[in-house]
Amino acid sequence: MKKSSVLLLAVTLLAIWGQTSCASRQSVGLKAADPEDVGLTWQECAISQGPDWNQAEACFSYPMSSCWIQAEACFGHPMPLWNESEKANFGSYLGDMEGLQLTIGKDIYRASLTAKLFMKAKYTLYKNGHAIRSLYGEFGAHSPNISLQNIGGKAAWEFSDGKIATIIYDGLDVRQVYGLDRAYGPYGLAGKLIFIGERNGKYFVVYDGWKVGPDFDKIAIAYCCDVALCSIHYGQGKYLFWGFRNGQWHAVEIALRGE
């Protein structure tokens, strides 16, 4: 192997190690709060059957539409779809479908595939052509380059390959900011970031830097196929998910208080 190839491999492995080890760093401050104390409402309903994806046949045997049948009965509305103003907050795919581009004011953000090495792919987030952050992931059923959003005038880049899952918000990895193992499903409520955090095998909601609501043993998360119907959903000022706690699945809806 040529020296240049060895050097590239070493640099890449060090970058991947740094990416995966950052989750072990301690939080700089993730305090708990009741949803109402940070301006949110929290509704939840126990549901008779949840999306148990641990069984190999679950994707084919579980009627995913029943997730929404039960949620609609609980919350009184269908799946919240993005309205036109929300659609404008999301980046659009570039021609190769491996890149996303988003304009915020005069700034242009782009998250795209920049290199491949063995089973890993390198993706980089750029602002006006300058690299901000790179992440390494594996190809699977979906691209790890999930979404690029404008949340409160700041770019939120979601990245997940089934092993690594994080959000780069305003140039910072939320795993490092809040001492998390993984992070999923960014959305903006009142221009503030809300997402699902995972730490030490527990899942919870993070909003505007606060851990709100109870812990869950599992939250259903998927990015493709029919199972994604029972994953995190957001739109029209609502944030919904299915969480498993104390032996029971719950449909949960979070919204701004007073709306």
C-alpha positions, 0 to 999 in steps of 0.5 A: 500500500502506498504511503499516501493511502496509509496516511489517508486511512490513518487520518480517516480512522482517527476522525471516525474514532473522534466522531464515535468517542465524543458521545462519552464526553460529559454534558456541559449542562442538560437540566430537567424541566417539566414541559409546561415550565418551558412553554410546552404541552405534553399529551400521551396515550397508552396504546394497545400495540406498539411497533415492536421491531425486535422481531424479524417479521415485525416489518411485515406482520405489524400494520403500521397504519394502526400507529396513526389510527391510535394516535388520531383517536388520542390527539384528534387529528391526522398525521401533521404534514408540513405546510408551505412555510415549513417546507421552505425550512428544509434543504433540497436534494442536489442532483446526486441525491447524496447532497442537501442544500439550504439557504438561510438569509445570505448563507448557503449550507450544503451537506454532501458526500465527499469521500468513500473509504471501504465501508465508510462514507465521509459527509461534510457540512459546508457554509458558503463553501467552507467546511464546518463539520465532517461525519463518517457513516455506512450505507444501508437502507437509506443515506445517512445524510438525513435532513438539513433544516433552518431552525431559528435561523441556524442550520440543523443537520441530521445524520444517522446510519443506524449506529451513529446518529447525531445533529449538528446544530449551529456548527456544534454536535449536540452529543458533545454539547449535552453529553449524549450517545445519539440524537434524532429527529430535529425540529423547530418549535418557536424557533428552538430546537427539539429532538430525541436524545439517547444516553445510557440506553434511555431515550428522552426529549430535549427542547431548547437545552432542557430535558423535558418529560420522562425517560423511555426505554425505547422510542421508535425511530426509522428512516425508510420503508413502512416502519417509518410511519411509526417513527418520529413525526413533526409538522404544523407546530407538533412533535409526535413519537411512540415511546415504550416505558414501564412495559407499555407503548405510548403515543406522545404529542408535544406542542407549544402551550396556547396553540 
